[in-house]
């Protein structure tokens, strides 16, 4: 029987549960499952919101063989126009455990592209994975969004960061650096040098707010968006309405920071804790999830966000930032660049609107918030 891809409805939920069970029994990672419920728990579709998720399933008779999700959201384009585009995420095919269904992944992507020709992917875990490999074969435009990290507690970093403790010899050297204090001294010297060369921030203040939609803050972030949008060639719309949807007060695990200079709001940031990951060992890992700033105020926002996370007790702070000015600000604030597995890829129709690519790419503003990490990853 031919596979038909259709909107995920409540009557499919039992078949999706059986699909997930087959994946687990075949040895797939326990997190490799499709959504249990047809109605999205995060960003459900409504008449009021322009940001929403929709789920689709690949149905083979009464059996589900895969599924995918699309998050629709408004983006500002290089030509100054605002368009709603689709973010393709959580594609899952039975082909990962049964080669008889190897074509399901291709069918899912083809269906998504037909429903949303202006389509992008973000994240994907690195170029070696099946999805980015398929996108490259299909001629999608792509790049790795730069990754930045700041070590707050060097001793805990050296004794917990599993990706650098890959051999017995390395573990011995890192433990020696941690327990002798050499790691701490080296980190302090580096941070001291960066502070000497960093921009002067002057009279800077920041406040933690419970939400962006409160009467006293919504007008401020709306004004900031209107002033800051010109600094970006391509970015998700970050006006007051969008921030209310993405970062509601109910998401108490996120911290919203308003940054002021001389009582004028010059930017905002959203920060939070990353979910537990074995590669970070026992460290508490924070993230600068999102942000917006007036021209020339990127460093001020990064510094404020970093101070908030340091005060909250994190050992390591991470962020992904595509905009060149944000990248410069993170480096000035004592962050290092590292290998990135956070990949942006644009469909051919979307890439046509991002031309000329070499001129547009440096000022594209993409962060973790433009993926599927909220709210589960932070």
C-alpha positions in Angstrom: 0.0 0.0 0.0 1.3 3.5 -0.9 2.4 5.7 2.0 0.2 8.8 2.4 1.4 11.8 4.4 -1.4 13.6 6.2 -1.9 15.9 9.2 -1.5 14.1 12.5 -4.9 13.7 14.1 -6.0 12.1 17.4 -7.0 8.9 15.7 -3.3 8.4 14.7 -2.0 8.5 18.3 -2.2 4.8 18.9 -0.4 4.1 15.6 2.3 6.6 16.5 2.8 5.0 19.9 3.2 1.6 18.1 5.7 3.3 15.7 7.7 4.6 18.7 7.7 1.2 20.3 9.1 -0.4 17.2 11.9 2.1 17.1 12.8 1.4 20.7 12.6 -2.4 20.3 15.0 -2.1 17.3 17.6 -0.3 19.3 17.0 3.3 18.5 17.9 5.9 21.1 15.3 6.3 23.8 14.8 10.0 22.8 14.2 9.0 19.2 10.4 9.1 19.3 7.7 11.1 17.6 5.2 13.3 19.4 2.8 11.3 21.5 -0.1 13.8 21.1 -1.5 15.1 17.9 -2.1 18.6 19.4 1.2 20.4 19.9 2.0 21.1 23.6 4.3 23.9 22.5 3.1 26.5 20.0 -0.3 25.0 19.1 -2.0 26.6 16.2 -4.5 29.4 17.1 -6.2 32.3 15.3 -4.2 34.8 17.3 -0.6 33.6 16.9 1.6 33.7 13.8 4.0 31.2 15.4 2.7 27.7 15.6 3.7 24.0 15.2 1.9 21.5 13.0 2.6 17.7 12.9 2.3 15.3 9.9 2.5 11.5 9.8 3.4 9.0 7.0 0.6 6.5 7.0 0.9 3.1 5.5 -2.6 1.6 5.7 -3.3 1.8 9.4 0.4 1.9 10.3 2.5 5.0 10.9 6.0 4.8 9.3 7.3 8.3 10.2 6.4 11.9 10.8 7.7 15.5 10.9 6.9 18.9 12.3 6.8 22.4 10.8 7.1 25.5 12.9 5.7 28.5 11.0 7.0 31.9 11.9 7.5 35.4 10.4 11.0 36.4 9.3 12.4 39.7 8.1 14.1 39.3 4.7 17.0 41.2 3.0 14.5 43.1 0.8 12.8 44.5 3.9 9.7 42.3 3.5 8.3 40.1 6.3 7.3 36.6 5.2 6.0 33.5 7.1 8.4 30.6 6.5 8.6 27.0 7.8 11.1 25.3 10.1 11.3 21.6 9.4 12.1 19.6 12.5 11.7 16.3 14.2 11.7 14.3 11.0 11.6 10.6 12.0 11.4 7.6 9.7 11.2 3.8 10.3 13.9 3.6 7.8 16.5 4.3 10.6 15.9 0.8 11.9 14.4 -1.0 8.8 15.8 -0.5 5.4 12.5 -1.6 3.8 11.3 1.9 4.7 14.4 3.8 3.7 12.4 6.1 1.3 10.2 7.5 4.1 12.7 10.2 5.0 12.8 11.5 1.4 9.0 11.4 1.2 8.7 13.4 4.4 11.0 16.2 3.2 9.3 16.3 -0.2 5.9 16.7 1.4 7.2 19.4 3.8 8.7 21.4 0.9 5.5 21.2 -1.0 3.5 22.5 1.9 6.1 25.2 2.8 8.5 26.0 -0.1 10.2 28.6 2.0 11.7 26.0 4.4 14.7 25.8 6.6 16.4 23.3 8.9 18.5 24.2 12.0 20.6 22.2 14.3 20.7 18.6 13.0 23.7 17.5 15.2 26.4 17.9 12.6 27.1 17.4 8.9 27.8 13.7 9.3 24.1 12.9 10.1 21.6 11.7 7.5 19.4 14.8 7.2 22.1 17.4 6.4 23.7 14.8 4.0 20.4 14.6 2.2 20.0 18.4 2.1 23.4 18.8 0.6 22.7 16.3 -2.1 19.5 18.2 -2.9 21.4 21.5 -3.3 20.2 23.3 -0.2 22.3 26.3 0.9 23.9 25.8 4.3 26.5 26.8 6.9 27.4 25.9 10.5 26.2 28.6 12.9 29.2 29.5 15.1 29.4 28.1 18.6 30.8 30.0 21.6 31.6 28.9 25.1 32.8 30.5 28.3 34.4 28.5 31.1 33.2 29.9 34.5 34.7 27.3 36.8 37.9 25.9 35.2 38.4 23.1 37.7 34.9 21.6 37.1 35.3 22.1 33.3 38.6 20.2 33.2 37.4 17.3 35.3 33.9 17.0 33.7 34.1 17.9 30.0 34.0 14.5 28.4 34.8 15.5 24.9 38.3 16.7 25.9 38.9 13.8 28.3 39.1 11.3 25.5 42.2 9.3 26.6 43.9 8.3 29.8 46.8 10.6 29.1 44.5 13.6 28.5 42.5 12.8 31.6 45.7 12.8 33.7 46.9 16.1 32.3 43.5 17.8 32.8 43.2 16.5 36.3 46.7 17.8 37.1 45.7 21.2 35.6 42.5 21.2 37.6 43.9 20.2 41.0 47.2 22.2 40.8 45.3 25.4 40.0 47.1 25.9 36.7 43.7 25.7 34.8 42.3 28.3 37.1 45.3 30.6 36.7 45.3 30.2 32.9 41.6 31.0 32.7 41.9 34.1 34.8 44.8 35.4 32.7 42.8 34.9 29.6 39.7 36.6 31.0 41.8 39.4 32.3 43.3 40.0 28.9 39.9 40.0 27.3 38.6 42.4 29.8 41.4 44.8 29.0 40.7 44.7 25.3 36.8 44.7 25.6 34.7 47.7 24.8 33.9 50.1 27.7 30.2 49.7 28.7 29.8 52.8 30.8 26.7 53.2 32.9 25.0 49.9 32.3 22.1 48.3 34.2 20.0 45.3 33.7 16.8 43.9 35.2 15.3 40.4 35.2 11.6 40.6 34.2 9.0 37.9 34.6 7.7 38.4 31.0 8.0 40.6 28.0 4.3 41.2 27.6 3.8 43.1 30.8 2.6 46.7 30.2 5.8 48.2 31.5 8.0 46.1 29.1 6.0 45.3 25.9 6.3 48.8 24.6 10.0 48.8 25.3 10.8 45.6 23.4 8.5 46.6 20.5 10.4 49.9 20.1 13.7 48.1 20.3 12.7 45.7 17.6 11.7 48.6 15.3 15.1 50.2 15.9 17.3 47.1 15.8 15.7 45.2 12.9 17.9 47.1 10.4 21.0 45.6 11.8 19.9 42.1 10.5 19.7 40.9 6.9 17.6 37.9 7.9 16.0 37.2 11.2 12.9 35.9 12.9 10.6 38.8 13.8 11.3 39.6 17.5 8.6 42.1 18.2 6.5 42.2 21.4 3.9 39.8 20.1 6.5 37.2 19.1 8.3 37.4 22.4 5.1 36.9 24.3 4.5 33.7 22.4 8.1 32.3 22.6 8.9 33.4 26.2 5.6 33.5 28.2 5.7 34.0 31.9 4.8 30.3 32.4 8.3 29.3 31.2 9.9 30.0 34.6 13.0 28.0 33.7 14.0 30.9 31.4 15.3 34.3 32.6 14.4 37.4 30.6 16.9 40.3 30.9 16.3 43.9 29.9 19.5 45.9 29.5 19.6 49.7 30.0 22.1 52.4 29.5 21.2 55.8 31.0 17.7 54.4 31.7 17.2 53.7 28.0 16.6 50.0 27.0 19.4 49.1 24.6 18.8 45.3 24.4 17.4 42.2 25.9 18.5 38.6 26.4 16.9 35.3 27.3 19.1 32.8 29.2 18.5 29.4 30.8 19.9 26.1 31.8 20.7 23.4 29.2 19.2 20.0 29.8 21.6 17.3 31.2 24.0 15.8 28.7 26.6 13.1 29.4 29.3 15.0 27.6 29.2 17.8 30.2 29.5 15.4 33.1 28.2 16.9 36.4 28.6 20.5 35.3 25.7 23.0 35.3 25.5 24.4 31.8 23.8 27.7 31.0 23.0 29.1 27.6 22.4 32.6 26.1 19.4 31.5 24.2 18.4 34.6 22.4 18.9 38.4 22.3 18.4 41.6 20.5 20.4 44.9 20.7 20.7 48.3 19.3 23.6 49.0 17.0 26.8 49.0 19.0 25.2 47.5 22.1 25.9 43.8 21.4 28.7 43.6 24.0 26.5 45.3 26.6 23.8 42.6 26.2 26.3 39.7 26.1 28.0 41.0 29.3 24.7 41.4 31.1 23.5 37.9 30.1 26.8 36.4 31.1 26.7 38.1 34.6 23.2 36.8 35.2 24.2 33.2 34.4 27.4 33.5 36.5 25.3 34.7 39.4 23.0 31.7 38.9 26.0 29.4 39.5 26.7 27.8 36.1 30.0 26.2 35.4 29.9 26.6 31.6 28.0 29.0 29.3 27.2 28.2 25.7 25.6 30.1 22.8 25.2 29.8 19.0 25.2 33.1 17.1 25.3 33.6 13.3 25.5 37.4 13.2 29.1 38.6 12.9 28.6 41.5 15.4 27.2 39.2 18.0 30.1 36.8 17.5 32.5 39.7 18.0 30.7 40.6 21.2 30.9 37.1 22.6 34.6 36.9 21.9 35.2 40.3 23.6 33.2 39.0 26.6 35.7 36.1 27.1 34.0 33.4 25.1 36.0 31.0 22.9 34.8 29.6 19.6 34.5 25.8 19.2 33.4 23.3 16.6 29.7 23.8 15.7 27.2 21.0 15.0 24.4 23.6 14.7 23.7 23.8 11.0 21.4 26.1 9.1 20.1 24.9 5.7 17.8 26.8 3.4 15.6 25.2 0.7 16.2 26.4 -2.9 13.2 28.7 -2.8 14.2 30.3 0.5 17.9 30.6 -0.7 16.7 32.6 -3.7 15.4 35.3 -1.4 18.6 35.3 0.6 20.8 36.2 -2.4 23.5 37.4 -2.7 24.4 34.8 -0.1 28.0 36.0 0.6 26.7 39.5 1.4 23.6 38.4 3.4 25.2 35.7 5.5 27.3 37.8 7.9 24.3 39.7 9.2 21.9 36.8 9.5 20.7 36.7 13.1 20.0 33.0 14.1 20.2 31.7 17.6 19.1 28.5 19.5 15.7 30.1 19.8 15.1 29.6 16.0 15.3 25.9 16.4 13.2 23.4 18.3 15.1 23.6 21.6 12.5 25.7 23.4 11.3 24.9 25.9 12.8 21.4 26.4 16.5 22.2 26.1 16.7 25.2 28.4 
